Amino acid sequence: MSSSFIPCPTTDDLSILDPDLRGIIALLPKTNETAESSDVVVQFMRSIPPRPHEDLNIVKKDILVSLEDAAPDQPPTSLRVYIPRNASPHDRLPVLMWSHHGGFFSMGPLRLDPFCSSIAVAANVVVVAPAYRQTPENPFPAPFNDAYQVLRWLTESSEVGQYLIDPTRVAVGGTSAGATITVGMFLRYRDEGRDISRIRLLVLEDGSYVNKSASYSTYHNPINKLWNANVTRYMWEMYLPQGVEGLDERTLGYAVPALAKDLSGLPPTMVLCAQWDDLTNDAIAFAHRLLESGVSTEIHNYRGTFHVADKLVHDAKTSIKKRQDIVDALQSLL
């Protein structure tokens, strides 16, 4: 393994973390820090079970969606729909599409149950969470195409009415790898000449935007049990096994948002970061590019948190604050 990808040593001093987050991080092994192959990381991440969660205020539906003009090799995409139970059958609610974390190679929407349910209830919106195909079995563009199929279905299909969705009021967000997909999806949606006015907000949480990071946070993150420089490298190697050579200019931007030439036209965007995360400096740099492109952009950095901490500790004060920030933006812009 190249020494340039050795993560910062894991600290035993958890005082730098929010008190609500110290318990969960202390339980995690240092598997990722010493991993010498992507297989070890994939197996570890996929072994983390989803936490069962039921919210009496939510109706959940698991469905398959596809497009009439889908490519022959494009399978239907599975997604979970979260509908506020108090909604009337005649209501048409804004919708938030949220793409899950897991480095393109693990996790799935079932791990988002607490988050998606809370957002749907608090903001009175429908939330949809796609289950895109995973790497290394399915590299780019498979995960991207699966999620993009859902975005087009939300904004173009007559079927969405049965889930109380208003296709003219759409927000698109994602965590980690899901944030990467979120930016690329909008760029493709824009480039294909579709009605971008339907998409009112992008929410990008703990995202990875560049495939060859060398920022300060990449090598100075002592809370690195869940995510570190090695895992970031493996993520991109499995997503783009042939590298970026051979990708045309537009497709390059869809796969690696930081390499997109044109970021203009994006809707108002929230960039949410954790203090202790290898990806934070790159996310802030990407947010600066958005600002320079004329995109209305908020940058939030949550003190004492680590990568996807709110998905692991749902009731931490910082997790609640982050969700409220998202809810406030949804209610303001949708």
N, C-alpha and C positions, 0 to 999 in steps of 0.2 A: 504494500500500500504506500502511495506517495506520502512523504512526510508533510507535504503542504496541506494534506487533508486530515492531519491529526487534530481532533477537537481539543478545545481548552479542557484541562483536567476538571473533573466533577468536584464541586465543593461539598464539604460536609457542613458548612455554615449556612443554615437555612434562614438565618435572620434577615437575609436580603429579600426573602419572599414575603408576600402578604401572609399573615398568620393563618388565614383560612385555607391556604394552598400547601402548607408545609407537610401536613399529614400524608396527602396522596403522593407527593414527590418523594417522600422518604421511603415509601413502599416499593417504588420502581427500581428494578435492578439496573446495573450499569452495562447491560447487554449491548446497547447501541454504541457506547463509547469505545468498546473494544472489538466491535464487529469487524471482521476482515473480509466479509463478502456480503453481497446484497441478499443472499438466501437467508442468512441469519436474521437480518433486519425484517425481511418479509415475513418469516415464520413468527418472529416475536410480535410484530404488529398485528398480524392476522389472528393471533392467539388471544388477544384481548377481547373478552366477550362484551356484547352490548348490554347495557343495563336496562332491565324491563322498566317501562314507565307508562302509566296510564293517567290521562287527564280527563276527568268527567265533563269538562267544558269543551272537549274536542271530539269530533267525529273523524276517524281515520279511515282512509280507503287506499288500498293497494291496487294499482291499475297498470296496464300496458298501453303505451301510445306509439303511434307510427304515423307517417305522412304518406299521402297518396303518391307523391313524387319521390319517395325515398329510393336511394340507390339499391340495386338488387342485393348487395351484400350488407345492407343496413338492417339489423334486427330491430324489433320493437324495443323501446326503452321502458324499463320498469320504474315506477315512481310511487312515492307515498304522498297522499294528499291529506292535509290537515285543515278541517273546516270548523269554524266556531259553531258550537252546538246551538247557540241562541239565534243563529242567522235564519231568516225566513226563506222559504223555498223560492220566493220571488226576488230575493236580494241578488245583487251583483257586486261582489266585493273586489277590492284590489287584490293582487296576488304577488307574493314574494317567491321567486324560485331560488332555492338554496342548494348549491353543489357541495358535497361533503369533502372532508379532509381525508388524509391517509396516504399522501404522496403518490396518488394515482394507483397504488398497489394494494391498498387495504381499506378497511372501514366500509362504510355504506350508510344509507339513510336511516337504518334502524338505530344507529348510534346517535342520531340527532333528535330522537323523540322528545326529550325534555326541552331542548332549545326550540324546536319548531313549534311545539305545542304552546310554549310560553309566548312566543312572538305572535302566533295566530290569535291568541286570546287577548293579549294586551293591546295589539294594534288593530284588532278586528279586521284581519286580512286572511285570505286563504294562503297557506304555505304549501309549496310542492317541492319535494326532494327527490331528484333522480338518482337511480343506481346505475352509474355508467360502468362500462366494462373496465377491467383492471389490468394493469401491467404486472409482470413482464409478459403475460400471456397475450395481451392486447395492447401493443404500443400505440402512440399517436399515428393516425388521427382517431382511432376507435373511441377512446373515452370522450374526446372532444365532440365527435360526431353524435354520440349518444345524447350528450347534454344539449347540443345545438338542436337536435330533433325536438326536444322538449320545449325549448324556447320558441321555436316556430309553431309547435302545436298550441302553446299557450296564446299566441298572438294571432293565429290564423284559423284554428279549427272551430267549427260550430259546436263541437262536443263539450267545450269548456263550460258552457252554460249550466250543464247538469251538475257541475261542481261549484256553482255559484260564483264563477270567476268572471270578472270584467276584463276582457282582453285588451282594453285601451289604457289600463292602469296597472303597469307591470314594473316590479322592481326585481333586480337580478343580483344575487350575492353568492358568496362562497367562502369557505374556510380553507386556508393553506392551498393545496392543489386545486381545490374548488375555486379559489380566488383567481388562480392562473387561468382556469377555464372560463371564468366569468368575463374577464377582459377580452380574451380571444373571441368569445361568442359575440360580444357586442360589435367588435371590429368587423367580423364577417357579416353580421346582420346589416351593419352600415354599408359595407362595400357591395353587398348584393342589392342595394337600393331599396331596402325594406323601410317601413314606416318607423323611424327611430323615435318619433314622438310618443309612441306607445310605452317606451321604456323610460321611466321617470327617475330612476335611482340605481346606482351600483354600490354595493357594500362589499368591500374587500378586506377580509380578516386574516391576519397572520399569513399573508400571501407570499409566494415565490414567483418572481417576475423575470429573473435572469438565470441562465443555465450555467454560468461560470462566475460564481460570486467570489469576490476577494475583499469584501467590506469588513469593517472593524468588528461588527457583531458576529460575523461568521466564525471568528477565531477567539472571541472573548466572551463566550457564553458559558458560565460555570454551572448553570441549571440545564444540563444537556442530556439528561437520561432519555427523554422522549424524542428529542430532535437535536441533531448536530450536523457539522460539516460533512461527515461521512454519509449520513442519511440523505442530505440534500444532493450529494453527488450521485448516490445510487438512484435516487428518484429520477433525475434527469437522464441518466444512462439507460434506465428501463423505459422511460417515456419516449426518448429519441435515440434508440440504439444505433442508428446510422449517423447520428449527429445532425447538424443543421445543414450540412452540405446537400445540395440537391433540392432544397425547399425554395420555392419562388418567394419573392419579397413579401407578398401578402400572407402566404401560409406561414412564413417565418414569424410574423407578428402574431398570428393566431396561436402558435405553439409557444413562443417565448415573448410575452408582451413587452418586455424591456427593449426588444430588438425591433419593435414596430416602428416604422418611419413616421406614421401619421396617427396621432392620438386625438385629433380634433373631433368634435362632435359628440364626445361622450357626455352622458347626462351627469347631473350632480353626483359626486362620488365621495364615499366615506372610506378612508384607509385606516384600518384598526390594527394596532401593533401591540406586542407584548414587550415589556422591558427586557426580559431575558429570553431572547430568541435569535438564533443565527440569521433569521431572515429580516430582522427589523430595519437595519440600515438600508438594505436594498429596497424595502417597501417605502421608506421615507424618500429615497432618491427617486423612485418611480412616481410617488405623489408629487414631487417637485416638477417632474416632466409633465404631469397632468396640468398643474398650475400654469406652466409655461406654454401649454397648448390651449389655454383659455378655458379649461375645465374647472367648474366650481368644485373645490376639493376641501374636505375636512381631513385632518390628520389627528388621530387619537393614539396616544401611547399610554398603556395602563401600567402604572407603577407596581412593582412587586409581582408581576405575572410571568408565566412562561408560555411556550407554544401550546395553543388550544387548551389552555388551563380551564377556561369556562365550560368546555365540553366535558371535562372530567369532574369538575366540582361545580355543579349547577347552582348551588345555593350560596356560594361565596359572595361576599359583598361586591367584589370587583366584577364577578360574573353578572350579578344583577344590574350593576351600573352599565356594563357594556350592552346588555339587552335593552335597557331603557334608552340608551343613546340610539340604538337601531330603531326602536319603536318611535321615538320622537321624530326621527328623520322620515320614517314611513308615513306617519300621520301628517307631517308637514308637506310632503311632496306627492302623496297619493290621494 
